[in-house]
Amino acid sequence: MKEENIRISVKEEIERAKEAYKSANILFENDLIKDAISRLYYYALHMVRALLFTRGFEPKSHEGALRLLSLYFVKEGIFEPEIAHIFSRLMKYREEADYNPFYVFSKEDFLNYRKEAEILASEIEKYLAKVGLL
């Protein structure tokens, strides 16, 4: 991936992340907790994809994004393992929200998950700024 394409892709993913975050909060305000939790995951996913583009990676799956994050950013010491753990948890919550009709989430759950997603996004934004892509 060329430098200019990386910049464009990072910018697009950040915009998609912002939209997902906004959607999550609107859904939460309207008591659509499962849908809000699902959108929180996509907020995190788009931030992770923006990060992965900095190395030229274009993950084809959710699990691939997690593996690449862990291998190239956590294992190399750029991020603490907790960042990958947050992403993994959000992925699990999204799966439960989308596919398990019996799984119940509370408003407090959403607020906790949102805080985790914000931590992940903040760490990624710091890195993107450090490498001159934000």
N, CA, C and O atoms as a GROMACS GRO file, in nm:
protein
  536
    1MET      N    1   0.085  -0.117   0.000
    1MET     CA    2   0.000   0.000   0.000
    1MET      C    3   0.090   0.124   0.000
    1MET      O    4   0.181   0.135   0.082
    2LYS      N    5   0.064   0.215  -0.092
    2LYS     CA    6   0.144   0.337  -0.102
    2LYS      C    7   0.111   0.433   0.012
    2LYS      O    8   0.002   0.427   0.070
    3GLU      N    9   0.206   0.522   0.042
    3GLU     CA   10   0.191   0.617   0.153
    3GLU      C   11   0.061   0.697   0.143
    3GLU      O   12  -0.010   0.712   0.242
    4GLU      N   13   0.030   0.748   0.025
    4GLU     CA   14  -0.091   0.829   0.008
    4GLU      C   15  -0.216   0.743   0.031
    4GLU      O   16  -0.313   0.790   0.090
    5ASN      N   17  -0.213   0.619  -0.016
    5ASN     CA   18  -0.327   0.529   0.006
    5ASN      C   19  -0.343   0.496   0.154
    5ASN      O   20  -0.455   0.483   0.203
    6ILE      N   21  -0.231   0.484   0.224
    6ILE     CA   22  -0.237   0.460   0.368
    6ILE      C   23  -0.307   0.578   0.437
    6ILE      O   24  -0.396   0.558   0.519
    7ARG      N   25  -0.266   0.699   0.403
    7ARG     CA   26  -0.327   0.818   0.464
    7ARG      C   27  -0.478   0.823   0.437
    7ARG      O   28  -0.557   0.851   0.528
    8ILE      N   29  -0.516   0.797   0.314
    8ILE     CA   30  -0.658   0.799   0.277
    8ILE      C   31  -0.735   0.691   0.353
    8ILE      O   32  -0.842   0.717   0.408
    9SER      N   33  -0.680   0.571   0.357
    9SER     CA   34  -0.746   0.460   0.425
    9SER      C   35  -0.760   0.485   0.574
    9SER      O   36  -0.864   0.457   0.633
   10VAL      N   37  -0.655   0.538   0.636
   10VAL     CA   38  -0.660   0.570   0.779
   10VAL      C   39  -0.770   0.673   0.805
   10VAL      O   40  -0.850   0.658   0.897
   11LYS      N   41  -0.772   0.777   0.724
   11LYS     CA   42  -0.873   0.882   0.741
   11LYS      C   43  -1.015   0.826   0.725
   11LYS      O   44  -1.103   0.859   0.804
   12GLU      N   45  -1.036   0.742   0.624
   12GLU     CA   46  -1.169   0.683   0.602
   12GLU      C   47  -1.212   0.596   0.719
   12GLU      O   48  -1.327   0.600   0.761
   13GLU      N   49  -1.119   0.517   0.770
   13GLU     CA   50  -1.154   0.429   0.883
   13GLU      C   51  -1.186   0.510   1.008
   13GLU      O   52  -1.276   0.475   1.083
   14ILE      N   53  -1.113   0.618   1.030
   14ILE     CA   54  -1.142   0.703   1.146
   14ILE      C   55  -1.280   0.766   1.132
   14ILE      O   56  -1.354   0.775   1.230
   15GLU      N   57  -1.315   0.808   1.013
   15GLU     CA   58  -1.450   0.864   0.991
   15GLU      C   59  -1.557   0.758   1.016
   15GLU      O   60  -1.660   0.788   1.077
   16ARG      N   61  -1.533   0.636   0.970
   16ARG     CA   62  -1.628   0.528   0.994
   16ARG      C   63  -1.638   0.498   1.143
   16ARG      O   64  -1.746   0.468   1.194
   17ALA      N   65  -1.525   0.505   1.212
   17ALA     CA   66  -1.525   0.482   1.358
   17ALA      C   67  -1.610   0.588   1.427
   17ALA      O   68  -1.690   0.556   1.515
   18LYS      N   69  -1.592   0.714   1.388
   18LYS     CA   70  -1.670   0.822   1.450
   18LYS      C   71  -1.819   0.803   1.427
   18LYS      O   72  -1.899   0.827   1.517
   19GLU      N   73  -1.856   0.760   1.307
   19GLU     CA   74  -1.998   0.735   1.278
   19GLU      C   75  -2.052   0.622   1.365
   19GLU      O   76  -2.162   0.633   1.418
   20ALA      N   77  -1.975   0.515   1.379
   20ALA     CA   78  -2.019   0.402   1.461
   20ALA      C   79  -2.034   0.444   1.607
   20ALA      O   80  -2.129   0.402   1.674
   21TYR      N   81  -1.942   0.527   1.656
   21TYR     CA   82  -1.949   0.575   1.794
   21TYR      C   83  -2.074   0.661   1.814
   21TYR      O   84  -2.146   0.647   1.913
   22LYS      N   85  -2.098   0.749   1.720
   22LYS     CA   86  -2.218   0.835   1.727
   22LYS      C   87  -2.344   0.749   1.724
   22LYS      O   88  -2.437   0.772   1.801
   23SER      N   89  -2.348   0.651   1.635
   23SER     CA   90  -2.463   0.561   1.625
   23SER      C   91  -2.484   0.485   1.756
   23SER      O   92  -2.597   0.470   1.802
   24ALA      N   93  -2.375   0.437   1.814
   24ALA     CA   94  -2.385   0.362   1.940
   24ALA      C   95  -2.452   0.447   2.048
   24ALA      O   96  -2.538   0.398   2.121
   25ASN      N   97  -2.412   0.572   2.056
   25ASN     CA   98  -2.469   0.659   2.159
   25ASN      C   99  -2.615   0.693   2.132
   25ASN      O  100  -2.694   0.701   2.225
   26ILE      N  101  -2.650   0.713   2.007
   26ILE     CA  102  -2.790   0.740   1.971
   26ILE      C  103  -2.876   0.618   2.004
   26ILE      O  104  -2.985   0.631   2.060
   27LEU      N  105  -2.828   0.500   1.969
   27LEU     CA  106  -2.901   0.377   1.999
   27LEU      C  107  -2.917   0.359   2.150
   27LEU      O  108  -3.024   0.321   2.198
   28PHE      N  109  -2.811   0.387   2.224
   28PHE     CA  110  -2.816   0.377   2.371
   28PHE      C  111  -2.921   0.472   2.428
   28PHE      O  112  -3.000   0.434   2.514
   29GLU      N  113  -2.921   0.595   2.380
   29GLU     CA  114  -3.017   0.695   2.427
   29GLU      C  115  -3.161   0.653   2.400
   29GLU      O  116  -3.254   0.700   2.466
   30ASN      N  117  -3.179   0.565   2.301
   30ASN     CA  118  -3.312   0.517   2.265
   30ASN      C  119  -3.338   0.376   2.318
   30ASN      O  120  -3.427   0.306   2.269
   31ASP      N  121  -3.259   0.335   2.418
   31ASP     CA  122  -3.275   0.206   2.486
   31ASP      C  123  -3.260   0.084   2.394
   31ASP      O  124  -3.317  -0.021   2.420
   32LEU      N  125  -3.185   0.099   2.288
   32LEU     CA  126  -3.154  -0.012   2.199
   32LEU      C  127  -3.013  -0.062   2.233
   32LEU      O  128  -2.918  -0.043   2.157
   33ILE      N  129  -3.004  -0.125   2.350
   33ILE     CA  130  -2.875  -0.156   2.410
   33ILE      C  131  -2.795  -0.256   2.326
   33ILE      O  132  -2.676  -0.235   2.303
   34LYS      N  133  -2.858  -0.364   2.281
   34LYS     CA  134  -2.784  -0.463   2.201
   34LYS      C  135  -2.727  -0.400   2.074
   34LYS      O  136  -2.611  -0.423   2.040
   35ASP      N  137  -2.808  -0.324   2.006
   35ASP     CA  138  -2.759  -0.258   1.884
   35ASP      C  139  -2.649  -0.158   1.917
   35ASP      O  140  -2.554  -0.143   1.841
   36ALA      N  141  -2.662  -0.090   2.029
   36ALA     CA  142  -2.560   0.007   2.071
   36ALA      C  143  -2.428  -0.064   2.097
   36ALA      O  144  -2.322  -0.014   2.059
   37ILE      N  145  -2.433  -0.178   2.162
   37ILE     CA  146  -2.311  -0.254   2.191
   37ILE      C  147  -2.248  -0.304   2.062
   37ILE      O  148  -2.125  -0.303   2.049
   38SER      N  149  -2.329  -0.346   1.969
   38SER     CA  150  -2.276  -0.389   1.840
   38SER      C  151  -2.202  -0.275   1.770
   38SER      O  152  -2.094  -0.295   1.715
   39ARG      N  153  -2.259  -0.157   1.773
   39ARG     CA  154  -2.194  -0.041   1.709
   39ARG      C  155  -2.066  -0.001   1.782
   39ARG      O  156  -1.973   0.048   1.719
   40LEU      N  157  -2.060  -0.022   1.914
   40LEU     CA  158  -1.936   0.006   1.987
   40LEU      C  159  -1.823  -0.081   1.933
   40LEU      O  160  -1.709  -0.036   1.917
   41TYR      N  161  -1.855  -0.208   1.906
   41TYR     CA  162  -1.753  -0.296   1.850
   41TYR      C  163  -1.704  -0.241   1.716
   41TYR      O  164  -1.583  -0.240   1.690
   42TYR      N  165  -1.795  -0.196   1.633
   42TYR     CA  166  -1.753  -0.145   1.502
   42TYR      C  167  -1.672  -0.016   1.515
   42TYR      O  168  -1.585   0.011   1.432
   43TYR      N  169  -1.699   0.060   1.616
   43TYR     CA  170  -1.615   0.176   1.649
   43TYR      C  171  -1.472   0.129   1.671
   43TYR      O  172  -1.377   0.183   1.614
   44ALA      N  173  -1.457   0.028   1.755
   44ALA     CA  174  -1.324  -0.027   1.783
   44ALA      C  175  -1.263  -0.090   1.659
   44ALA      O  176  -1.144  -0.071   1.631
   45LEU      N  177  -1.342  -0.166   1.585
   45LEU     CA  178  -1.290  -0.232   1.465
   45LEU      C  179  -1.235  -0.131   1.365
   45LEU      O  180  -1.126  -0.151   1.311
   46HIS      N  181  -1.307  -0.025   1.341
   46HIS     CA  182  -1.259   0.075   1.244
   46HIS      C  183  -1.132   0.144   1.294
   46HIS      O  184  -1.044   0.178   1.215
   47MET      N  185  -1.121   0.164   1.423
   47MET     CA  186  -0.997   0.221   1.478
   47MET      C  187  -0.882   0.122   1.461
   47MET      O  188  -0.771   0.162   1.425
   48VAL      N  189  -0.907  -0.005   1.486
   48VAL     CA  190  -0.803  -0.106   1.468
   48VAL      C  191  -0.764  -0.116   1.321
   48VAL      O  192  -0.645  -0.126   1.289
   49ARG      N  193  -0.861  -0.112   1.232
   49ARG     CA  194  -0.829  -0.116   1.088
   49ARG      C  195  -0.743   0.004   1.049
   49ARG      O  196  -0.649  -0.010   0.971
   50ALA      N  197  -0.774   0.122   1.101
   50ALA     CA  198  -0.692   0.241   1.073
   50ALA      C  199  -0.549   0.215   1.118
   50ALA      O  200  -0.454   0.248   1.046
   51LEU      N  201  -0.533   0.158   1.235
   51LEU     CA  202  -0.401   0.124   1.287
   51LEU      C  203  -0.330   0.025   1.195
   51LEU      O  204  -0.213   0.044   1.162
   52LEU      N  205  -0.398  -0.079   1.155
   52LEU     CA  206  -0.337  -0.183   1.072
   52LEU      C  207  -0.295  -0.130   0.936
   52LEU      O  208  -0.196  -0.176   0.879
   53PHE      N  209  -0.369  -0.034   0.884
   53PHE     CA  210  -0.331   0.025   0.755
   53PHE      C  211  -0.195   0.093   0.762
   53PHE      O  212  -0.128   0.106   0.660
   54THR      N  213  -0.153   0.136   0.882
   54THR     CA  214  -0.022   0.202   0.894
   54THR      C  215   0.092   0.107   0.857
   54THR      O  216   0.202   0.151   0.824
   55ARG      N  217   0.066  -0.023   0.864
   55ARG     CA  218   0.165  -0.124   0.827
   55ARG      C  219   0.132  -0.189   0.693
   55ARG      O  220   0.197  -0.285   0.651
   56GLY      N  221   0.030  -0.136   0.626
   56GLY     CA  222  -0.008  -0.190   0.497
   56GLY      C  223  -0.098  -0.312   0.504
   56GLY      O  224  -0.120  -0.378   0.402
   57PHE      N  225  -0.149  -0.344   0.622
   57PHE     CA  226  -0.237  -0.459   0.638
   57PHE      C  227  -0.381  -0.422   0.609
   57PHE      O  228  -0.428  -0.315   0.649
   58GLU      N  229  -0.450  -0.511   0.540
   58GLU     CA  230  -0.593  -0.495   0.512
   58GLU      C  231  -0.663  -0.622   0.557
   58GLU      O  232  -0.684  -0.713   0.477
   59PRO      N  233  -0.700  -0.630   0.684
   59PRO     CA  234  -0.759  -0.754   0.736
   59PRO      C  235  -0.889  -0.789   0.665
   59PRO      O  236  -0.971  -0.702   0.636
   60LYS      N  237  -0.905  -0.917   0.638
   60LYS     CA  238  -1.024  -0.964   0.567
   60LYS      C  239  -1.132  -1.016   0.662
   60LYS      O  240  -1.245  -1.043   0.619
   61SER      N  241  -1.098  -1.030   0.790
   61SER     CA  242  -1.195  -1.082   0.886
   61SER      C  243  -1.176  -1.012   1.021
   61SER      O  244  -1.075  -0.946   1.045
   62HIS      N  245  -1.276  -1.028   1.106
   62HIS     CA  246  -1.267  -0.972   1.240
   62HIS      C  247  -1.154  -1.038   1.317
   62HIS      O  248  -1.075  -0.971   1.384
   63GLU      N  249  -1.146  -1.170   1.307
   63GLU     CA  250  -1.041  -1.244   1.376
   63GLU      C  251  -0.903  -1.207   1.322
   63GLU      O  252  -0.806  -1.200   1.397
   64GLY      N  253  -0.896  -1.183   1.192
   64GLY     CA  254  -0.770  -1.141   1.131
   64GLY      C  255  -0.724  -1.007   1.186
   64GLY      O  256  -0.604  -0.987   1.208
   65ALA      N  257  -0.816  -0.917   1.208
   65ALA     CA  258  -0.781  -0.786   1.265
   65ALA      C  259  -0.725  -0.804   1.406
   65ALA      O  260  -0.626  -0.739   1.442
   66LEU      N  261  -0.786  -0.891   1.484
   66LEU     CA  262  -0.737  -0.917   1.620
   66LEU      C  263  -0.598  -0.980   1.617
   66LEU      O  264  -0.510  -0.941   1.693
   67ARG      N  265  -0.579  -1.078   1.529
   67ARG     CA  266  -0.448  -1.144   1.519
   67ARG      C  267  -0.339  -1.046   1.479
   67ARG      O  268  -0.230  -1.046   1.537
   68LEU      N  269  -0.367  -0.964   1.379
   68LEU     CA  270  -0.267  -0.866   1.334
   68LEU      C  271  -0.237  -0.763   1.442
   68LEU      O  272  -0.122  -0.725   1.461
   69LEU      N  273  -0.339  -0.717   1.512
   69LEU     CA  274  -0.319  -0.624   1.623
   69LEU      C  275  -0.226  -0.686   1.728
   69LEU      O  276  -0.131  -0.624   1.773
   70SER      N  277  -0.256  -0.809   1.764
   70SER     CA  278  -0.177  -0.878   1.866
   70SER      C  279  -0.034  -0.902   1.821
   70SER      O  280   0.060  -0.879   1.897
   71LEU      N  281  -0.017  -0.947   1.700
   71LEU     CA  282   0.115  -0.985   1.650
   71LEU      C  283   0.205  -0.865   1.623
   71LEU      O  284   0.323  -0.866   1.659
   72TYR      N  285   0.151  -0.762   1.559
   72TYR     CA  286   0.236  -0.652   1.513
   72TYR      C  287   0.236  -0.528   1.603
   72TYR      O  288   0.320  -0.440   1.586
   73PHE      N  289   0.144  -0.522   1.696
   73PHE     CA  290   0.139  -0.403   1.781
   73PHE      C  291   0.151  -0.435   1.930
   73PHE      O  292   0.208  -0.356   2.005
   74VAL      N  293   0.099  -0.548   1.972
   74VAL     CA  294   0.111  -0.586   2.113
   74VAL      C  295   0.241  -0.663   2.135
   74VAL      O  296   0.320  -0.630   2.224
   75LYS      N  297   0.262  -0.765   2.054
   75LYS     CA  298   0.383  -0.846   2.070
   75LYS      C  299   0.510  -0.763   2.053
   75LYS      O  300   0.612  -0.790   2.118
   76GLU      N  301   0.505  -0.663   1.967
   76GLU     CA  302   0.621  -0.576   1.945
   76GLU      C  303   0.635  -0.468   2.052
   76GLU      O  304   0.730  -0.391   2.050
   77GLY      N  305   0.540  -0.462   2.146
   77GLY     CA  306   0.551  -0.370   2.258
   77GLY      C  307   0.499  -0.229   2.232
   77GLY      O  308   0.520  -0.140   2.314
   78ILE      N  309   0.433  -0.209   2.120
   78ILE     CA  310   0.378  -0.076   2.090
   78ILE      C  311   0.257  -0.047   2.179
   78ILE      O  312   0.237   0.065   2.224
   79PHE      N  313   0.176  -0.150   2.202
   79PHE     CA  314   0.060  -0.140   2.290
   79PHE      C  315   0.067  -0.245   2.399
   79PHE      O  316   0.125  -0.352   2.380
   80GLU      N  317   0.007  -0.214   2.512
   80GLU     CA  318  -0.006  -0.311   2.620
   80GLU      C  319  -0.104  -0.421   2.577
   80GLU      O  320  -0.193  -0.395   2.496
   81PRO      N  321  -0.089  -0.542   2.630
   81PRO     CA  322  -0.182  -0.651   2.596
   81PRO      C  323  -0.328  -0.616   2.622
   81PRO      O  324  -0.417  -0.671   2.556
   82GLU      N  325  -0.355  -0.527   2.716
   82GLU     CA  326  -0.493  -0.490   2.749
   82GLU      C  327  -0.567  -0.435   2.627
   82GLU      O  328  -0.689  -0.452   2.616
   83ILE      N  329  -0.497  -0.371   2.535
   83ILE     CA  330  -0.563  -0.317   2.416
   83ILE      C  331  -0.621  -0.430   2.332
   83ILE      O  332  -0.735  -0.421   2.285
   84ALA      N  333  -0.545  -0.536   2.312
   84ALA     CA  334  -0.596  -0.652   2.238
   84ALA      C  335  -0.707  -0.721   2.316
   84ALA      O  336  -0.804  -0.770   2.257
   85HIS      N  337  -0.695  -0.724   2.448
   85HIS     CA  338  -0.800  -0.785   2.531
   85HIS      C  339  -0.930  -0.707   2.520
   85HIS      O  340  -1.038  -0.766   2.512
   86ILE      N  341  -0.920  -0.576   2.521
   86ILE     CA  342  -1.040  -0.492   2.504
   86ILE      C  343  -1.106  -0.524   2.370
   86ILE      O  344  -1.227  -0.544   2.364
   87PHE      N  345  -1.027  -0.527   2.265
   87PHE     CA  346  -1.083  -0.553   2.132
   87PHE      C  347  -1.148  -0.692   2.128
   87PHE      O  348  -1.256  -0.708   2.072
   88SER      N  349  -1.082  -0.790   2.186
   88SER     CA  350  -1.136  -0.925   2.190
   88SER      C  351  -1.268  -0.930   2.267
   88SER      O  352  -1.364  -0.994   2.223
   89ARG      N  353  -1.274  -0.861   2.381
   89ARG     CA  354  -1.399  -0.858   2.459
   89ARG      C  355  -1.511  -0.790   2.381
   89ARG      O  356  -1.624  -0.839   2.378
   90LEU      N  357  -1.480  -0.678   2.318
   90LEU     CA  358  -1.583  -0.609   2.239
   90LEU      C  359  -1.633  -0.697   2.126
   90LEU      O  360  -1.752  -0.694   2.093
   91MET      N  361  -1.544  -0.775   2.066
   91MET     CA  362  -1.583  -0.868   1.960
   91MET      C  363  -1.681  -0.971   2.016
   91MET      O  364  -1.783  -1.001   1.953
   92LYS      N  365  -1.650  -1.025   2.133
   92LYS     CA  366  -1.738  -1.124   2.197
   92LYS      C  367  -1.874  -1.062   2.229
   92LYS      O  368  -1.978  -1.122   2.203
   93TYR      N  369  -1.874  -0.942   2.285
   93TYR     CA  370  -2.000  -0.875   2.318
   93TYR      C  371  -2.083  -0.850   2.193
   93TYR      O  372  -2.205  -0.868   2.194
   94ARG      N  373  -2.018  -0.811   2.086
   94ARG     CA  374  -2.090  -0.787   1.961
   94ARG      C  375  -2.155  -0.916   1.912
   94ARG      O  376  -2.270  -0.915   1.868
   95GLU      N  377  -2.083  -1.026   1.919
   95GLU     CA  378  -2.140  -1.154   1.876
   95GLU      C  379  -2.261  -1.192   1.961
   95GLU      O  380  -2.362  -1.238   1.908
   96GLU      N  381  -2.250  -1.171   2.092
   96GLU     CA  382  -2.364  -1.200   2.180
   96GLU      C  383  -2.482  -1.108   2.148
   96GLU      O  384  -2.596  -1.152   2.141
   97ALA      N  385  -2.453  -0.981   2.128
   97ALA     CA  386  -2.559  -0.883   2.100
   97ALA      C  387  -2.629  -0.915   1.968
   97ALA      O  388  -2.751  -0.902   1.957
   98ASP      N  389  -2.552  -0.956   1.868
   98ASP     CA  390  -2.609  -0.979   1.736
   98ASP      C  391  -2.673  -1.116   1.719
   98ASP      O  392  -2.770  -1.130   1.644
   99TYR      N  393  -2.621  -1.218   1.788
   99TYR     CA  394  -2.662  -1.355   1.757
   99TYR      C  395  -2.727  -1.432   1.871
   99TYR      O  396  -2.780  -1.540   1.848
  100ASN      N  397  -2.724  -1.381   1.992
  100ASN     CA  398  -2.781  -1.453   2.105
  100ASN      C  399  -2.901  -1.376   2.159
  100ASN      O  400  -2.885  -1.279   2.234
  101PRO      N  401  -3.022  -1.418   2.122
  101PRO     CA  402  -3.141  -1.344   2.165
  101PRO      C  403  -3.166  -1.351   2.316
  101PRO      O  404  -3.244  -1.272   2.369
  102PHE      N  405  -3.100  -1.444   2.384
  102PHE     CA  406  -3.123  -1.461   2.527
  102PHE      C  407  -3.022  -1.386   2.613
  102PHE      O  408  -3.038  -1.378   2.735
  103TYR      N  409  -2.919  -1.334   2.551
  103TYR     CA  410  -2.816  -1.262   2.626
  103TYR      C  411  -2.869  -1.122   2.657
  103TYR      O  412  -2.913  -1.050   2.567
  104VAL      N  413  -2.864  -1.083   2.783
  104VAL     CA  414  -2.918  -0.954   2.826
  104VAL      C  415  -2.803  -0.861   2.867
  104VAL      O  416  -2.716  -0.898   2.945
  105PHE      N  417  -2.805  -0.742   2.812
  105PHE     CA  418  -2.709  -0.638   2.847
  105PHE      C  419  -2.782  -0.526   2.920
  105PHE      O  420  -2.897  -0.495   2.889
  106SER      N  421  -2.716  -0.469   3.018
  106SER     CA  422  -2.774  -0.356   3.091
  106SER      C  423  -2.716  -0.225   3.038
  106SER      O  424  -2.620  -0.223   2.961
  107LYS      N  425  -2.776  -0.116   3.081
  107LYS     CA  426  -2.721   0.015   3.046
  107LYS      C  427  -2.582   0.031   3.105
  107LYS      O  428  -2.493   0.090   3.043
  108GLU      N  429  -2.563  -0.022   3.224
  108GLU     CA  430  -2.431  -0.016   3.288
  108GLU      C  431  -2.327  -0.092   3.205
  108GLU      O  432  -2.213  -0.049   3.192
  109ASP      N  433  -2.368  -0.207   3.149
  109ASP     CA  434  -2.277  -0.282   3.061
  109ASP      C  435  -2.232  -0.192   2.946
  109ASP      O  436  -2.112  -0.183   2.917
  110PHE      N  437  -2.327  -0.128   2.882
  110PHE     CA  438  -2.293  -0.040   2.770
  110PHE      C  439  -2.194   0.067   2.813
  110PHE      O  440  -2.094   0.091   2.745
  111LEU      N  441  -2.220   0.131   2.925
  111LEU     CA  442  -2.132   0.238   2.972
  111LEU      C  443  -1.991   0.187   2.999
  111LEU      O  444  -1.892   0.255   2.970
  112ASN      N  445  -1.980   0.067   3.056
  112ASN     CA  446  -1.849   0.007   3.080
  112ASN      C  447  -1.779  -0.027   2.949
  112ASN      O  448  -1.659   0.000   2.933
  113TYR      N  449  -1.852  -0.084   2.855
  113TYR     CA  450  -1.793  -0.122   2.726
  113TYR      C  451  -1.752   0.003   2.648
  113TYR      O  452  -1.650   0.004   2.580
  114ARG      N  453  -1.833   0.108   2.659
  114ARG     CA  454  -1.799   0.232   2.590
  114ARG      C  455  -1.668   0.289   2.644
  114ARG      O  456  -1.583   0.336   2.568
  115LYS      N  457  -1.652   0.283   2.774
  115LYS     CA  458  -1.527   0.332   2.834
  115LYS      C  459  -1.408   0.252   2.781
  115LYS      O  460  -1.304   0.309   2.748
  116GLU      N  461  -1.423   0.120   2.772
  116GLU     CA  462  -1.315   0.036   2.717
  116GLU      C  463  -1.286   0.073   2.572
  116GLU      O  464  -1.170   0.087   2.533
  117ALA      N  465  -1.391   0.089   2.493
  117ALA     CA  466  -1.373   0.124   2.352
  117ALA      C  467  -1.303   0.259   2.338
  117ALA      O  468  -1.220   0.278   2.250
  118GLU      N  469  -1.337   0.352   2.424
  118GLU     CA  470  -1.273   0.484   2.422
  118GLU      C  471  -1.125   0.475   2.458
  118GLU      O  472  -1.043   0.548   2.402
  119ILE      N  473  -1.091   0.388   2.551
  119ILE     CA  474  -0.949   0.367   2.586
  119ILE      C  475  -0.873   0.314   2.465
  119ILE      O  476  -0.766   0.365   2.431
  120LEU      N  477  -0.929   0.212   2.401
  120LEU     CA  478  -0.866   0.155   2.281
  120LEU      C  479  -0.847   0.262   2.175
  120LEU      O  480  -0.739   0.277   2.119
  121ALA      N  481  -0.953   0.337   2.147
  121ALA     CA  482  -0.946   0.441   2.043
  121ALA      C  483  -0.845   0.548   2.078
  121ALA      O  484  -0.771   0.595   1.991
  122SER      N  485  -0.840   0.588   2.203
  122SER     CA  486  -0.745   0.691   2.246
  122SER      C  487  -0.601   0.646   2.227
  122SER      O  488  -0.517   0.724   2.181
  123GLU      N  489  -0.572   0.522   2.261
  123GLU     CA  490  -0.436   0.470   2.243
  123GLU      C  491  -0.399   0.465   2.096
  123GLU      O  492  -0.286   0.497   2.058
  124ILE      N  493  -0.493   0.425   2.013
  124ILE     CA  494  -0.466   0.420   1.869
  124ILE      C  495  -0.447   0.560   1.814
  124ILE      O  496  -0.357   0.583   1.733
  125GLU      N  497  -0.529   0.655   1.857
  125GLU     CA  498  -0.514   0.793   1.812
  125GLU      C  499  -0.377   0.850   1.850
  125GLU      O  500  -0.314   0.920   1.771
  126LYS      N  501  -0.331   0.819   1.971
  126LYS     CA  502  -0.198   0.865   2.014
  126LYS      C  503  -0.090   0.809   1.920
  126LYS      O  504   0.002   0.881   1.880
  127TYR      N  505  -0.102   0.682   1.887
  127TYR     CA  506  -0.004   0.620   1.797
  127TYR      C  507  -0.010   0.684   1.658
  127TYR      O  508   0.093   0.716   1.599
  128LEU      N  509  -0.131   0.702   1.606
  128LEU     CA  510  -0.147   0.762   1.473
  128LEU      C  511  -0.089   0.903   1.470
  128LEU      O  512  -0.027   0.942   1.371
  129ALA      N  513  -0.107   0.978   1.577
  129ALA     CA  514  -0.049   1.113   1.585
  129ALA      C  515   0.104   1.104   1.588
  129ALA      O  516   0.173   1.183   1.524
  130LYS      N  517   0.154   1.009   1.663
  130LYS     CA  518   0.300   0.991   1.677
  130LYS      C  519   0.366   0.960   1.542
  130LYS      O  520   0.476   1.007   1.514
  131VAL      N  521   0.297   0.882   1.459
  131VAL     CA  522   0.354   0.846   1.328
  131VAL      C  523   0.311   0.943   1.218
  131VAL      O  524   0.339   0.920   1.100
  132GLY      N  525   0.244   1.051   1.256
  132GLY     CA  526   0.209   1.156   1.161
  132GLY      C  527   0.090   1.128   1.072
  132GLY      O  528   0.079   1.183   0.963
  133LEU      N  529   0.001   1.040   1.118
  133LEU     CA  530  -0.116   1.006   1.037
  133LEU      C  531  -0.247   1.057   1.097
  133LEU      O  532  -0.355   1.019   1.053
  134LEU      N  533  -0.235   1.142   1.196
  134LEU     CA  534  -0.357   1.199   1.256
  134LEU      C  535  -0.338   1.348   1.278
  134LEU      O  536  -0.429   1.415   1.327
   0.00000   0.00000   0.00000
